[in-house]
């Protein structure tokens, strides 16, 4: 029995009446959760399921099914609801999933899949089976296959074993000071590895309560739309002590707070990750009394790699590496991580590094006190015509710290000066172009000359996962932005500059 299942059994015996999971309408105590997980695990085993795909909204059933797969030693494939139909079909085929548990009929008409007559443990989710099963090559110890949105339209399946996931959860529980009286509010989709491990496994290890409303009830509509009043209502209504956010959600909360919205009083630890965070946004959050702690991770290391904590916090860093990991910086500045590493990619079972060191693709450095600082993405780093290296994420953070710019993508490879595609944010009573010009000028004052933005193109629409310009966790898809706006950017270099 793995450490998480052992912890569930222990809590079921020692604190059986403690609420483990609640969706606001129905709650499961630790005794009831353990019983449900064991029943579903037995059903999965009886049905001979090898690889179970989960497609559904946040809720009790998702957590029970995921834990049951872990307890039964069955591979689990969480499917993000914001994936396109083509991406979902790719994930199902790429992983070789032979069973699909879903809470709606979006995937009901897939060719080669047959609906089973029985429901799993009466939860109302529909079980479909692939006939005949597919045979795919996967590392033998694979327990979870998490699909990254990546920088292209085809998701990549990262294979993880149970031990790696639990090691990260244990480190997160320790770093965040997780305790039995915590109430964690799941805001991100449970199909997101960060929420799955940090928002479910870590609290359960501590014997805490997980509050898991539907995505609509926390104001999340798809991957990029937010009703901040619902999010605030969920934080207040659940009396959440902990939660996990991506930068866009933090920005919305901070903006609402600056406009007079009351701060959720019970919050003691807000982890923020998934994409780079502007330093000024963190400062604004701290002024409002929000206990925000920036972190960093990647799917290939089973989610979180480093995290600021209440005891060890440094502004401008993403915290210290978690205790179960080793981290070093390669000669070219790339971060390498060892510990809780992935087993390989779907279709490429031998793709994990033999020595255990995972190349993150991120540039960074450790300061004298061991805090990790990110310097950008290795593959997005560009070299100007004057031979200066520029990490575009750095410049984009400076741009988006200003209210007039909601998002930005910076380019300048081989060019004498840099350009950007910017997404404007509507400001009452302010001309958008005037505001953007002022914001770029203000950002440039904080940058060295070789990193400054000389000209901008204003985007026709926001960057979102739906239009392919943003990943599900908030990272800009640079190649897609360049493909759409490259001609206009090229035209900027033909204009006379001063």
C-alpha positions as CSV (number, residue, x, y, z in Angstrom):
1,X,0.0,0.0,0.0
2,X,1.4,3.4,-1.0
3,X,1.8,6.2,1.6
4,X,-1.3,8.1,0.5
5,X,-3.6,5.1,0.7
6,X,-2.0,4.3,4.1
7,X,-2.7,7.9,5.3
8,X,-6.3,7.6,4.2
9,X,-6.7,4.3,6.1
10,X,-5.0,5.9,9.2
11,X,-7.3,8.9,9.1
12,X,-10.4,6.7,8.6
13,X,-9.4,4.9,11.8
14,X,-8.2,7.8,14.0
15,X,-10.5,10.6,12.9
16,X,-13.4,8.8,11.1
17,X,-15.9,11.7,11.4
18,X,-13.5,14.4,10.1
19,X,-14.7,15.7,6.8
20,X,-12.3,14.8,4.0
21,X,-14.1,16.1,0.9
22,X,-17.1,18.4,0.4
23,X,-18.7,19.9,-2.7
24,X,-21.0,22.1,-0.8
25,X,-24.0,19.8,-1.1
26,X,-22.5,16.4,-0.1
27,X,-19.6,15.6,2.2
28,X,-17.5,12.5,2.8
29,X,-15.9,11.9,6.1
30,X,-12.5,10.1,6.1
31,X,-14.2,6.9,7.0
32,X,-16.7,7.3,4.1
33,X,-14.0,8.4,1.7
34,X,-11.9,5.4,2.4
35,X,-14.9,3.1,2.0
36,X,-15.8,4.7,-1.3
37,X,-12.3,4.5,-2.6
38,X,-12.0,0.8,-1.7
39,X,-15.4,0.0,-3.4
40,X,-14.5,1.8,-6.6
41,X,-11.0,0.2,-6.6
42,X,-12.6,-3.2,-6.3
43,X,-15.0,-2.4,-9.2
44,X,-12.1,-1.2,-11.4
45,X,-10.2,-4.4,-10.6
46,X,-13.3,-6.6,-11.2
47,X,-13.8,-5.0,-14.6
48,X,-10.2,-5.7,-15.6
49,X,-9.5,-2.0,-16.4
50,X,-5.9,-1.3,-17.3
51,X,-5.8,2.4,-18.1
52,X,-8.7,4.6,-16.9
53,X,-9.3,8.0,-18.4
54,X,-11.2,10.6,-16.3
55,X,-13.2,13.4,-18.0
56,X,-15.3,15.5,-15.7
57,X,-15.9,18.6,-13.7
58,X,-14.4,19.1,-10.3
59,X,-16.3,17.2,-7.6
60,X,-16.4,14.3,-5.2
61,X,-16.6,11.7,-8.0
62,X,-13.4,12.9,-9.7
63,X,-11.4,12.6,-6.4
64,X,-12.9,9.2,-5.6
65,X,-12.1,7.8,-9.0
66,X,-8.6,9.1,-9.1
67,X,-7.8,7.8,-5.6
68,X,-9.4,4.4,-6.5
69,X,-7.2,4.1,-9.6
70,X,-4.2,4.8,-7.4
71,X,-5.3,2.2,-4.8
72,X,-6.0,-0.4,-7.5
73,X,-2.6,0.1,-9.2
74,X,-4.4,1.2,-12.4
75,X,-3.1,3.8,-14.8
76,X,-5.1,7.0,-14.7
77,X,-5.3,9.6,-17.5
78,X,-6.9,12.9,-16.3
79,X,-8.4,14.7,-19.4
80,X,-8.7,18.5,-19.2
81,X,-12.1,19.8,-20.2
82,X,-10.5,22.7,-22.0
83,X,-8.9,20.4,-24.5
84,X,-10.3,20.4,-28.0
85,X,-12.1,17.3,-29.3
86,X,-9.0,16.5,-31.4
87,X,-6.7,16.8,-28.3
88,X,-9.0,14.6,-26.2
89,X,-9.0,11.9,-28.9
90,X,-5.2,12.1,-29.2
91,X,-4.8,11.7,-25.4
92,X,-7.1,8.7,-25.4
93,X,-5.3,7.0,-28.3
94,X,-1.8,8.0,-27.3
95,X,-2.3,6.7,-23.7
96,X,-4.0,3.5,-24.8
97,X,-6.8,4.1,-22.4
98,X,-9.2,1.1,-22.4
99,X,-11.8,2.7,-20.1
100,X,-13.3,6.2,-19.9
101,X,-15.2,7.6,-17.0
102,X,-17.1,10.8,-17.9
103,X,-19.7,13.0,-16.4
104,X,-21.3,14.1,-19.7
105,X,-21.9,13.0,-23.2
106,X,-19.2,15.0,-25.0
107,X,-17.2,11.9,-25.7
108,X,-20.1,9.5,-26.0
109,X,-19.9,9.1,-29.8
110,X,-16.3,8.1,-30.1
111,X,-15.8,5.3,-32.6
112,X,-14.6,2.1,-31.1
113,X,-16.0,2.8,-27.6
114,X,-19.0,1.1,-26.1
115,X,-21.0,2.3,-23.1
116,X,-21.0,-0.1,-20.1
117,X,-24.5,-0.7,-18.6
118,X,-23.3,-0.2,-15.0
119,X,-22.3,3.0,-13.3
120,X,-19.2,3.2,-11.2
121,X,-20.2,3.1,-7.5
122,X,-23.4,4.8,-8.3
123,X,-21.7,8.2,-8.9
124,X,-23.7,8.8,-12.1
125,X,-20.6,9.0,-14.3
126,X,-20.7,7.0,-17.4
127,X,-18.2,4.2,-18.1
128,X,-17.2,3.4,-21.7
129,X,-14.8,0.7,-22.8
130,X,-12.7,0.6,-25.9
131,X,-13.3,-2.4,-28.2
132,X,-10.8,-3.8,-29.0
133,X,-8.2,-2.4,-26.6
134,X,-5.2,-0.6,-28.0
135,X,-1.6,-1.7,-27.4
136,X,0.8,1.1,-26.7
137,X,4.3,1.2,-25.3
138,X,4.4,2.7,-21.8
139,X,7.0,2.5,-19.0
140,X,6.0,-0.4,-16.8
141,X,5.7,1.6,-13.5
142,X,3.4,4.2,-15.0
143,X,0.4,5.1,-12.8
144,X,-0.6,8.5,-14.1
145,X,-0.3,10.0,-17.5
146,X,-0.7,13.8,-17.4
147,X,-1.0,15.7,-20.7
148,X,0.7,19.0,-21.0
149,X,-0.7,21.7,-23.2
150,X,2.8,22.5,-24.3
151,X,3.6,25.0,-27.0
152,X,2.0,23.2,-29.9
153,X,-1.5,21.9,-30.5
154,X,-0.7,18.2,-29.8
155,X,-0.5,17.4,-26.1
156,X,2.4,15.3,-24.8
157,X,1.7,12.5,-22.3
158,X,4.1,12.5,-19.3
159,X,4.3,9.2,-17.5
160,X,4.6,9.3,-13.7
161,X,4.8,6.6,-11.1
162,X,2.9,6.6,-7.8
163,X,6.0,7.2,-5.7
164,X,6.9,10.4,-7.5
165,X,3.5,11.9,-7.1
166,X,3.4,11.1,-3.4
167,X,6.9,12.4,-2.8
168,X,5.9,15.8,-4.2
169,X,2.7,15.7,-2.1
170,X,4.6,15.0,1.1
171,X,7.1,17.8,0.4
172,X,4.3,20.2,-0.3
173,X,2.4,19.3,2.8
174,X,5.6,19.9,4.8
175,X,6.5,23.2,3.0
176,X,3.0,24.7,3.3
177,X,2.6,23.6,6.9
178,X,-0.5,21.6,6.0
179,X,-2.6,20.6,9.0
180,X,-5.8,18.8,9.9
181,X,-7.8,22.0,10.4
182,X,-7.0,23.3,6.9
183,X,-9.7,23.7,4.4
184,X,-8.3,23.7,0.9
185,X,-10.4,25.2,-1.9
186,X,-9.8,23.6,-5.3
187,X,-9.9,26.4,-7.9
188,X,-7.9,24.9,-10.7
189,X,-9.3,21.9,-12.6
190,X,-8.5,18.6,-10.9
191,X,-7.1,17.4,-14.2
192,X,-4.3,19.9,-13.7
193,X,-1.4,18.0,-12.1
194,X,-0.7,20.9,-9.7
195,X,-4.2,20.8,-8.2
196,X,-4.3,17.0,-8.3
197,X,-1.2,16.7,-6.2
198,X,-1.0,20.0,-4.3
199,X,-4.8,20.4,-3.8
200,X,-5.8,16.8,-3.2
201,X,-3.0,14.5,-2.2
202,X,-1.1,17.0,0.1
203,X,-4.2,17.9,2.1
204,X,-5.3,14.3,2.4
205,X,-1.9,13.4,3.8
206,X,-2.4,16.0,6.5
207,X,-6.0,14.9,7.3
208,X,-7.4,18.2,6.1
209,X,-10.7,19.0,4.4
210,X,-10.9,19.5,0.6
211,X,-13.6,21.9,-0.7
212,X,-14.3,20.9,-4.3
213,X,-17.1,22.9,-5.9
214,X,-17.7,22.7,-9.6
215,X,-15.6,24.9,-11.8
216,X,-18.6,27.1,-12.5
217,X,-19.2,27.6,-8.8
218,X,-15.7,29.1,-8.3
219,X,-16.2,31.3,-11.3
220,X,-14.1,29.4,-13.8
221,X,-15.7,29.2,-17.3
222,X,-13.3,27.2,-19.6
223,X,-9.6,27.8,-19.4
224,X,-9.5,31.6,-19.6
225,X,-12.7,33.1,-18.4
226,X,-13.3,34.1,-14.8
227,X,-16.1,35.5,-12.6
228,X,-14.1,37.0,-9.8
229,X,-17.1,37.6,-7.6
230,X,-17.9,33.9,-7.7
231,X,-14.3,33.1,-6.9
232,X,-14.4,35.5,-3.9
233,X,-17.7,34.1,-2.8
234,X,-16.2,30.5,-2.9
235,X,-13.2,31.6,-0.8
236,X,-15.4,33.3,1.8
237,X,-18.1,30.7,1.7
238,X,-15.8,27.7,2.2
239,X,-13.7,29.5,4.8
240,X,-10.7,28.3,2.7
241,X,-7.3,28.4,4.5
242,X,-5.3,27.3,1.4
243,X,-5.7,27.5,-2.3
244,X,-3.7,27.3,-5.5
245,X,-3.9,30.0,-8.2
246,X,-2.3,30.8,-11.6
247,X,-1.1,34.4,-12.1
248,X,-4.3,35.5,-14.0
249,X,-6.5,34.5,-11.0
250,X,-4.2,36.2,-8.5
251,X,-4.4,39.4,-10.6
252,X,-8.2,39.3,-10.6
253,X,-8.3,38.8,-6.8
254,X,-5.8,41.6,-6.3
255,X,-7.7,44.0,-8.6
256,X,-10.9,43.2,-6.8
257,X,-9.2,43.8,-3.4
258,X,-7.9,47.1,-4.5
259,X,-11.4,48.1,-5.5
260,X,-12.7,47.3,-2.0
261,X,-13.6,43.6,-2.0
262,X,-13.0,42.2,1.5
263,X,-10.0,39.8,1.8
264,X,-10.9,36.2,2.6
265,X,-10.0,36.2,6.3
266,X,-9.2,32.6,6.8
267,X,-6.6,32.3,4.0
268,X,-3.1,31.5,5.4
269,X,-1.3,30.1,2.3
270,X,-1.9,30.9,-1.4
271,X,0.4,29.0,-3.7
272,X,0.8,30.6,-7.2
273,X,2.5,29.0,-10.1
274,X,2.0,27.7,-13.7
275,X,3.5,30.8,-15.3
276,X,5.9,33.7,-14.4
277,X,4.5,36.3,-12.0
278,X,5.2,40.0,-12.2
279,X,7.0,41.2,-9.1
280,X,4.8,44.2,-8.7
281,X,1.7,41.9,-8.7
282,X,3.2,40.1,-5.7
283,X,3.9,43.4,-4.0
284,X,0.3,44.5,-4.6
285,X,-1.0,41.2,-3.1
286,X,1.2,41.5,-0.1
287,X,-0.1,45.1,0.5
288,X,-3.6,43.6,0.6
289,X,-2.5,41.0,3.2
290,X,-2.8,38.1,0.8
291,X,-0.4,35.3,2.0
292,X,0.9,34.6,-1.5
293,X,3.8,32.2,-2.1
294,X,5.3,31.8,-5.6
295,X,6.4,28.4,-6.8
296,X,7.8,26.7,-9.8
297,X,7.4,23.2,-11.3
298,X,7.0,21.1,-14.4
299,X,5.1,17.9,-15.2
300,X,8.3,15.9,-15.8
301,X,9.1,16.4,-12.1
302,X,5.6,15.5,-11.0
303,X,4.6,19.1,-10.6
304,X,6.2,21.4,-8.0
305,X,10.0,21.8,-7.9
306,X,10.4,24.9,-5.7
307,X,8.2,27.0,-3.4
308,X,8.4,30.0,-1.2
309,X,7.1,29.3,2.2
310,X,6.2,31.4,5.3
311,X,9.5,30.4,6.9
312,X,11.7,30.8,3.8
313,X,10.4,33.5,1.5
314,X,12.4,35.7,-0.9
315,X,10.7,38.2,-3.3
316,X,11.8,37.8,-6.9
317,X,12.5,34.0,-6.4
318,X,10.3,31.0,-6.8
319,X,11.5,29.7,-3.4
320,X,13.9,26.9,-2.4
321,X,13.8,23.4,-4.0
322,X,11.6,20.9,-2.3
323,X,13.5,18.6,0.1
324,X,13.1,15.4,-1.9
325,X,14.8,17.0,-5.0
326,X,18.3,17.9,-6.2
327,X,18.7,20.9,-8.5
328,X,21.8,22.1,-10.4
329,X,22.4,24.7,-13.1
330,X,24.1,23.5,-16.3
331,X,26.9,25.5,-18.0
332,X,24.4,27.2,-20.3
333,X,22.2,28.3,-17.4
334,X,19.5,25.5,-17.9
335,X,18.0,24.1,-14.7
336,X,18.4,20.4,-14.2
337,X,16.3,18.5,-11.6
338,X,16.6,15.0,-10.1
339,X,14.1,13.3,-7.9
340,X,10.5,12.4,-8.6
341,X,11.4,12.4,-12.3
342,X,9.1,11.2,-15.0
343,X,9.4,7.7,-16.5
344,X,9.1,8.8,-20.2
345,X,6.6,10.2,-22.7
346,X,3.8,8.2,-24.2
347,X,5.0,6.6,-27.4
348,X,8.6,7.2,-26.2
349,X,9.0,5.0,-23.1
350,X,12.8,5.3,-23.2
351,X,12.7,9.1,-23.2
352,X,13.4,9.7,-19.5
353,X,17.1,10.5,-18.8
354,X,19.0,7.5,-17.7
355,X,20.9,9.5,-15.0
356,X,17.7,10.9,-13.6
357,X,18.6,14.5,-14.3
358,X,15.6,16.2,-16.0
359,X,16.4,19.1,-18.3
360,X,13.7,21.6,-17.5
361,X,14.1,23.9,-20.5
362,X,14.1,26.8,-18.1
363,X,17.0,29.1,-17.4
364,X,17.7,30.1,-13.9
365,X,20.2,30.5,-11.0
366,X,20.4,29.8,-7.3
367,X,21.4,32.7,-5.0
368,X,23.8,32.4,-2.1
369,X,21.0,31.3,0.3
370,X,19.6,28.6,-2.0
371,X,16.6,30.4,-3.5
372,X,15.8,29.7,-7.1
373,X,15.5,32.5,-9.6
374,X,14.0,32.0,-13.1
375,X,15.6,33.8,-16.0
376,X,13.3,32.6,-18.9
377,X,12.8,29.7,-21.2
378,X,15.9,28.3,-23.0
379,X,14.1,27.8,-26.3
380,X,12.5,31.2,-26.2
381,X,15.7,33.0,-25.5
382,X,16.7,35.2,-28.5
383,X,19.8,37.0,-29.5
384,X,19.6,40.5,-30.9
385,X,21.6,41.8,-33.8
386,X,24.0,43.3,-31.3
387,X,24.7,39.9,-29.7
388,X,22.7,40.4,-26.5
389,X,20.7,37.5,-25.0
390,X,17.1,38.4,-24.1
391,X,14.7,36.2,-22.2
392,X,11.3,37.4,-23.4
393,X,9.5,36.4,-20.2
394,X,11.5,38.9,-18.3
395,X,10.4,41.7,-20.6
396,X,6.8,40.5,-20.7
397,X,6.7,40.6,-16.9
398,X,7.7,44.2,-16.9
399,X,5.0,45.0,-19.6
400,X,2.2,43.2,-17.8
401,X,2.8,44.9,-14.5
402,X,1.1,47.9,-16.0
403,X,-2.7,48.0,-16.0
404,X,-3.1,48.9,-19.6
405,X,-1.4,45.6,-20.8
406,X,-3.2,42.3,-20.1
407,X,-0.7,40.1,-21.9
408,X,2.4,40.4,-24.2
409,X,4.6,38.4,-26.4
410,X,8.1,39.8,-27.1
411,X,10.3,39.1,-30.1
412,X,13.7,40.3,-31.4
413,X,15.8,37.4,-32.8
414,X,18.5,38.9,-35.0
415,X,16.9,42.3,-34.9
416,X,18.4,45.7,-34.0
417,X,15.6,46.3,-31.5
418,X,12.7,44.4,-29.9
419,X,9.0,44.4,-30.7
420,X,6.0,43.1,-28.9
421,X,2.4,42.0,-29.5
422,X,0.3,43.4,-26.6
423,X,-3.2,42.6,-25.5
424,X,-4.8,45.8,-24.2
425,X,-6.9,46.0,-21.0
426,X,-9.8,48.4,-21.2
427,X,-9.5,51.2,-18.6
428,X,-12.5,53.4,-17.9
429,X,-12.1,56.9,-19.5
430,X,-8.6,56.1,-20.9
431,X,-7.7,55.8,-24.6
432,X,-6.2,52.4,-25.1
433,X,-3.4,53.4,-27.4
434,X,-2.4,56.3,-25.2
435,X,-2.4,53.9,-22.2
436,X,-0.3,51.3,-24.0
437,X,2.3,53.8,-25.1
438,X,2.6,55.1,-21.5
439,X,2.9,51.5,-20.2
440,X,5.6,50.5,-22.6
441,X,7.5,53.7,-21.8
442,X,7.3,53.0,-18.1
443,X,8.4,49.3,-18.6
444,X,11.3,50.5,-20.7
445,X,12.6,52.7,-17.9
446,X,13.0,49.5,-15.8
447,X,14.9,47.6,-18.5
448,X,18.4,47.9,-20.0
449,X,18.6,49.3,-23.5
450,X,19.0,46.0,-25.2
451,X,15.8,44.6,-23.7
452,X,13.5,47.6,-24.3
453,X,10.5,47.5,-26.6
454,X,10.8,49.9,-29.6
455,X,7.5,49.2,-31.3
456,X,4.2,47.3,-30.6
457,X,1.4,45.6,-32.4
458,X,-1.9,45.6,-30.6
459,X,-3.5,42.2,-30.7
460,X,-6.9,41.7,-32.3
461,X,-8.2,39.6,-29.4
462,X,-7.0,38.3,-26.1
463,X,-4.5,35.4,-25.9
464,X,-6.6,32.4,-24.9
465,X,-6.4,28.6,-25.1
466,X,-9.5,28.6,-27.3
467,X,-7.7,30.6,-30.0
468,X,-4.4,28.7,-29.6
469,X,-2.4,31.7,-28.3
470,X,-2.2,30.6,-24.7
471,X,-1.6,27.2,-23.0
472,X,-4.1,26.0,-20.4
473,X,-1.9,27.1,-17.5
474,X,-1.3,30.6,-18.9
475,X,1.9,30.5,-20.9
476,X,2.1,32.3,-24.2
477,X,2.3,30.1,-27.3
478,X,5.1,32.1,-29.0
479,X,5.1,30.3,-32.3
480,X,1.4,30.7,-32.7
481,X,1.5,34.4,-31.9
482,X,4.4,34.9,-34.4
483,X,2.5,33.0,-37.0
484,X,-0.5,35.2,-36.6
485,X,1.2,38.6,-36.2
486,X,4.6,38.0,-37.8
487,X,3.8,40.0,-41.0
488,X,2.7,43.0,-39.0
489,X,5.8,42.7,-36.8
490,X,8.1,42.5,-39.9
491,X,6.4,45.7,-41.2
492,X,7.5,47.6,-38.0
493,X,11.1,47.1,-39.0
494,X,10.4,48.7,-42.4
495,X,9.2,51.9,-40.7
496,X,11.5,54.8,-39.9
497,X,12.5,54.9,-36.2
498,X,14.0,57.5,-34.1
